[in-house]
Amino acid sequence: MAHDTRGLLLAVSAELSDIASGVQTAGDLMGEVMSHLPPQQRLSYMARVQAFDVLVQRLEALSGLSSALGRDQEMDTALAALPLAEMAERLQEAAHRGKTPTSAPAPDTPDAGVLQLFD
């Protein structure tokens, strides 16, 4: 049975984009509700309402990543294009977990881990 990975990634991208729109709408609604609060109460809720913006940014970033991968963009290029640096770093680590760099010295090499500035 063949799987359409590209189609799935593009569908996931669309779903994430729809979810981001819904979260944005909820955040906008919370902003409207907050506008009716007295200023001293408004400040106490501001940080929590701003969390909606962070969620939207994360969802949009994942949507963009899924879309790029679904269009056969190279994984490292798609990850590097993520607008959120911390997310990009976490996903880079996850994508490369278990891979060993080919240029790294073998662990039993005497110079492994030793930095030499001058010979």
N, C-alpha and C positions, 0 to 999 in steps of 0.2 A: 504494500500500500504506500503510495507516494504522498509526501506531505508538501504543501505549498508554504514554505517558511517565509518567503518574501511577501506573499499575500497576507499571511498571519501578522507579520510585523507591520504592514501597512494598515491592517484592521485595528491592531493594538494602538497604533499611532492615532487613528481617528477616534477610538474610544477614549484615550487619554485626553485628547483635545476637547471632546465633549464634556468630560469630567472637569477639566480646567475651566471651561465656560460656566459650568454649574457652580463650582466653588467661587468663581469671580462674582457671579450673581448673588450668592449667599453673602460674600464679603461686602458687596455694595449695599445689600439690604441691612446688614449690621451697621454700616456707616450711616445709613439713613436713620436707623433706630437711635444710634448714639447722638445724632444731631439734636434729638429732642431731650437729651439728658442735660442736667446742669453741668457747667464746665468742670467742677471739682470731681464729679463722677465720671465724666467723659475721659479724663486723663487716666483713671485707673483701668479703663477697658481698652485704651488705645493699643497697647502692645499686643493684647490678645487678638484684636481685630486685624492688626498688621500681619498676624500669622496666616491669614487668608492669602495675602499677597505672596508670601513665601511658598505656600502650597501651590498656588497657581504657577509660579515660576518653575517649581520642581516638576509639576505635571507637564508644562509646556516643553521643558528640556527633555523629558523622557519621550514625549510625543515626537519631538524633532529627531531624537536619536533613533527611535523605532522606524521613523520614516526614512531616515538616511540609510539605515541598514537594509530596509525593505527595497530601497532603490540600488542595492549592491555597492554602496559606498564602503570603502575600506574601513574596518572597525576602528583602527587607531585614529584615522582622520575624523570619523564621526564622533568619537569620544573627545578628541581635541577641540571640536567645534562646540561642545557643551558650554553654555554661558555661565554655569555655576561651577566655579573651580573646585570646591570641596566635593561636589557630586562627581565631577569628572575624575578626580583623584580616586575616589572610592570605586568607581566603576572600572577605571584602568587597572587597579589592583585586582579586582574580581576577575576581569577579563584575562589577566596574565598570571593568575594564581597557578602554581604548579609548573609553569614554564621556566626553564633555566636559560639564561642568556648564553649565547654561543661564544661570546668573547670573554666571559669570566674565567679566571684561572680555576683549575680543579682545587677542591678543598685541601688535598694533601700536598699541594705545591708549597714549597717553603716560603715563597714570597706572597702567598695569598693573604690579603688583608694588610700588607705592609706598604706604606706610602714612602717612596724614595724621591726626594726632591732633586738631589744631585748624586751622580755616580762618581 
